[in-house]
Amino acid sequence: MPQSSSKILEPIEILARRSGLSVEYEIDAFEFVKTKIKVLPYAFVKKHALIPLKKEGGMLYVALSDPFDLTAVEEIRYMTGTPVVERLSPRHIIEKAIEKIYQQNDEAATEFIQGLEESPTEEIKYAHEKEYDLLDNETDSAVIKSLNMILVEALSQGASDIHFEPQESGLIVRYRIDGVLQLRHNMPPEIVSPLTTRIKVLAQLDIAEHRLPQDGRIKLRMGGREIDFRVSTIPIVLGERIVLRILDRTQLLVGFEKMGMRSNLLKKLRAHIRKNQGMILVTGPTGSGKSTTLYSALSEIMSSEINIMTIEDPVEFKIEKMAQISVNSKIDLTFAKGLRHILRQDPDVIMVGEIRDKETAEIAVQAALTGHLVLSTLHTNDAPSAIARLVDMGIEPYLISSSVICILAQRLVRMICPECKKEEIMTKEEAALNHLQLPDKVFEGGVVRFFKGKGCPQCFGSGYKGRCGIYELMDVTSKVKRQILSSAESSDIKRIAQEEGMESLTQEGIKFALQGKTTIDEIIRITSGAGDSTV
């Protein structure tokens, strides 16, 4: 007797059947969403999670997340004077459309800030405010509105940091996009003090303290997204310099598939993180994506059978099913002290945000030798240098060779903007001047073809848009172990690792450039001091 096939319905489809409405998934294609027409107030569409789609035949088509919110439908009829045709759409799709429609245009912040010079800046209330939505920008305060616009603009442009820098002429605002600072705004002197105070109020800092550095945190919303900002203030001659680090959980690309790592390296790394004990180190400068790599590794092995604990400075992104501890110098909770207590919690896997001193390194090595998998980071130029750094800290070479499984060095390189990408020719002579020893097979007629972005509005004239990782993975093999015991000189360790197949960051980067994904200039900039320049 043939079995009847049954399809498991999604919750939205069950709602559609019960309410008799059709489901719309591709709402970006509708007129009002595509052209960003604001038919209803932001506060209303956000509260009811709905969005107008189009007007056709005297009817207003509206996508709802809750088909039983009859009050909202009646209010729409009252506000617009138009009969409503209801459609059903998943809440997350509607929230994304709301953010797209109500987000400011690219020039809005610049135009508003320019207008500040022509009108006096009013006083603002300094009382602490609870979390609010950046897109709900209906305040009358020029200071609040200008700060909101800057934050929204920085988020929409993919910035990782916002710099507020006092100058004699006023305040300059710079965004760090794809790892490079870009000047965005020059603000008048009158706004410097109230804007600084506004940021300190939101971060719950002492607004009367101008002589000492302060650190704080701001939590805001932008549509359906929760955004955290880590705030740092420091006194300088001309006032207080403020840097906001943007911690947007929706932009955290956790997962090895999203890291752009070559398949052979990924296969090796996946095998290492499934080992029961040992130490895996990730190296690179600040902002090279080390934390993302560690989070990706932990998410890959996470299960109900494994106890994963981390100690970080600070905990930037909260991950479910992991016990995360934040370093706190005020109460003397250091990496070493926290790690010592973690070992009493019966962990299987431990992540140490950074090994900074001998005490932390010693405890981490002992943990790796006594049945724990330890993941951590070091600030070194390449993978072999991590061994020398541990020796410099005072760790015995025999302990390093017995505990370290592998070392991953990485960098984030900017990718060429696809909108303004153009071909460039490099001769053998030019390659030699750039210290690029390329094999003859990549030259055609004495030249090699690379690509470059000439700059366009899409990439803000930089020629780059987005970033991707390049990696250098060094396995601590028996030959490498013998070299560590003989001599921990990084050049000797690197030579043996390359003889066993390791490719340097520069070699990986040049291959990336030959594929047309980035430029030679970017590879030279990002890998300077990280090894040789041969492929």
KANOR-V969221 format. One record per residue. N is the residue number from 0. PHI is phi as a letter, one per 40 degrees, with the letter a starting at -180 (999 if undefined). D_LAST is the distance of its C-alpha to the last C-alpha in whole Angstrom. Layout:
BEGIN
n:phi:d_last
N:PHI:D_LAST
N:PHI:D_LAST
END
This chain:
BEGIN
n:phi:d_last
0:999:63
1:c:60
2:c:59
3:c:59
4:c:55
5:b:55
6:c:52
7:c:52
8:c:52
9:c:50
10:d:53
11:c:53
12:c:54
13:c:57
14:c:58
15:c:58
16:c:60
17:c:62
18:c:62
19:g:62
20:b:60
21:c:57
22:c:53
23:b:51
24:b:47
25:c:45
26:c:47
27:c:45
28:c:46
29:c:50
30:d:51
31:c:52
32:c:48
33:c:46
34:c:48
35:f:48
36:c:52
37:c:54
38:c:57
39:b:58
40:c:58
41:d:54
42:d:56
43:c:58
44:c:55
45:c:53
46:c:56
47:c:57
48:f:54
49:a:54
50:a:53
51:c:55
52:b:53
53:a:56
54:b:59
55:a:61
56:g:64
57:g:66
58:b:64
59:b:61
60:c:58
61:b:57
62:c:54
63:b:56
64:c:54
65:b:58
66:c:60
67:b:63
68:c:63
69:c:66
70:c:66
71:c:63
72:c:64
73:c:67
74:c:66
75:c:64
76:d:67
77:c:69
78:c:66
79:b:65
80:g:68
81:b:67
82:c:67
83:b:64
84:b:62
85:c:60
86:b:57
87:b:55
88:a:51
89:d:49
90:d:49
91:c:46
92:c:45
93:c:48
94:c:47
95:c:44
96:c:46
97:c:48
98:c:45
99:c:44
100:c:47
101:c:48
102:c:45
103:c:46
104:c:44
105:c:41
106:c:44
107:c:46
108:c:45
109:c:45
110:c:48
111:c:50
112:c:49
113:c:50
114:c:53
115:c:54
116:c:54
117:c:57
118:b:59
119:c:60
120:c:58
121:c:60
122:c:61
123:b:59
124:c:60
125:c:58
126:c:59
127:c:57
128:b:56
129:c:55
130:d:51
131:b:52
132:c:50
133:c:48
134:c:49
135:c:52
136:b:53
137:b:56
138:c:57
139:c:59
140:c:57
141:c:55
142:c:53
143:c:52
144:c:52
145:c:49
146:c:47
147:d:47
148:c:46
149:c:43
150:c:42
151:c:42
152:c:40
153:c:37
154:c:37
155:c:37
156:c:34
157:g:32
158:c:33
159:b:32
160:a:34
161:b:37
162:b:38
163:b:42
164:b:42
165:c:45
166:b:46
167:c:49
168:c:49
169:i:48
170:b:46
171:b:42
172:b:40
173:b:36
174:b:34
175:c:31
176:b:29
177:f:25
178:g:25
179:b:27
180:c:30
181:b:32
182:c:36
183:b:38
184:b:42
185:b:44
186:b:47
187:c:51
188:d:52
189:c:55
190:c:52
191:d:50
192:c:53
193:c:54
194:c:50
195:c:49
196:c:53
197:d:52
198:c:48
199:c:50
200:c:53
201:c:50
202:c:48
203:f:52
204:c:51
205:c:54
206:c:55
207:c:57
208:c:54
209:b:52
210:b:52
211:b:49
212:c:46
213:b:46
214:b:44
215:a:45
216:a:45
217:b:46
218:b:46
219:b:46
220:b:46
221:b:45
222:g:47
223:c:46
224:b:43
225:c:44
226:b:41
227:b:41
228:b:41
229:c:40
230:b:42
231:b:42
232:b:44
233:a:44
234:c:47
235:b:46
236:d:48
237:c:48
238:i:49
239:b:47
240:c:43
241:b:42
242:b:39
243:b:39
244:c:36
245:c:36
246:b:36
247:b:37
248:c:37
249:c:36
250:c:33
251:c:32
252:c:29
253:c:30
254:h:28
255:c:25
256:c:25
257:c:25
258:c:22
259:g:19
260:c:18
261:c:16
262:c:18
263:c:17
264:c:17
265:c:20
266:c:22
267:c:21
268:c:22
269:c:25
270:c:26
271:c:26
272:c:28
273:c:31
274:c:31
275:c:35
276:a:34
277:h:31
278:b:29
279:b:26
280:b:25
281:b:23
282:b:21
283:i:21
284:c:23
285:d:26
286:g:26
287:c:22
288:g:24
289:c:25
290:c:28
291:c:27
292:c:25
293:c:28
294:c:30
295:c:29
296:c:28
297:c:32
298:c:33
299:c:31
300:b:33
301:c:37
302:a:40
303:c:43
304:c:43
305:b:41
306:c:42
307:b:39
308:b:39
309:b:37
310:b:38
311:b:36
312:b:37
313:c:38
314:c:38
315:c:37
316:b:37
317:c:40
318:b:39
319:c:41
320:g:42
321:b:40
322:c:42
323:b:41
324:b:42
325:b:41
326:c:41
327:b:44
328:c:45
329:c:48
330:b:50
331:g:47
332:c:45
333:c:42
334:d:39
335:c:40
336:c:44
337:c:43
338:c:41
339:c:43
340:c:46
341:d:43
342:c:43
343:c:47
344:b:46
345:f:45
346:c:42
347:c:39
348:b:36
349:b:36
350:b:34
351:b:34
352:d:32
353:a:31
354:c:32
355:b:33
356:a:35
357:c:36
358:c:39
359:c:37
360:c:34
361:c:37
362:c:38
363:c:35
364:c:34
365:c:38
366:c:38
367:c:34
368:c:36
369:b:39
370:g:39
371:b:37
372:c:33
373:b:32
374:b:30
375:a:29
376:b:27
377:b:26
378:c:25
379:b:22
380:c:18
381:a:16
382:c:17
383:d:18
384:c:20
385:c:23
386:c:24
387:c:25
388:c:26
389:c:29
390:c:30
391:c:30
392:c:33
393:h:35
394:c:33
395:c:34
396:d:31
397:c:33
398:c:33
399:c:30
400:c:28
401:c:31
402:b:31
403:c:27
404:c:26
405:a:22
406:b:21
407:b:19
408:c:17
409:a:17
410:a:17
411:b:19
412:b:18
413:c:20
414:c:20
415:c:21
416:c:25
417:c:26
418:c:29
419:b:27
420:c:24
421:a:23
422:c:21
423:b:19
424:b:18
425:b:16
426:c:16
427:c:14
428:c:16
429:c:16
430:c:12
431:c:13
432:c:16
433:c:13
434:g:11
435:b:8
436:c:7
437:c:6
438:c:7
439:d:11
440:c:11
441:c:10
442:c:13
443:b:17
444:g:19
445:g:17
446:b:16
447:b:14
448:b:15
449:b:15
450:b:18
451:a:20
452:c:23
453:c:26
454:h:28
455:a:31
456:d:34
457:c:32
458:b:30
459:f:32
460:g:30
461:c:27
462:g:25
463:b:24
464:a:25
465:g:25
466:b:22
467:a:19
468:c:18
469:b:14
470:b:14
471:b:13
472:b:16
473:b:17
474:c:20
475:c:22
476:c:23
477:c:25
478:c:23
479:c:22
480:c:26
481:c:27
482:c:24
483:c:26
484:c:29
485:c:28
486:a:26
487:c:25
488:c:23
489:c:20
490:c:17
491:c:19
492:c:19
493:c:15
494:d:14
495:c:17
496:c:15
497:c:11
498:c:13
499:c:15
500:h:12
501:c:12
502:b:8
503:c:9
504:d:10
505:c:8
506:c:5
507:c:8
508:c:9
509:c:7
510:c:8
511:c:11
512:c:12
513:c:11
514:c:13
515:g:16
516:c:17
517:a:16
518:b:15
519:c:13
520:d:16
521:c:16
522:c:13
523:c:13
524:c:17
525:c:16
526:b:14
527:d:15
528:g:16
529:b:14
530:h:12
531:c:9
532:b:7
533:b:4
534:b:0
END
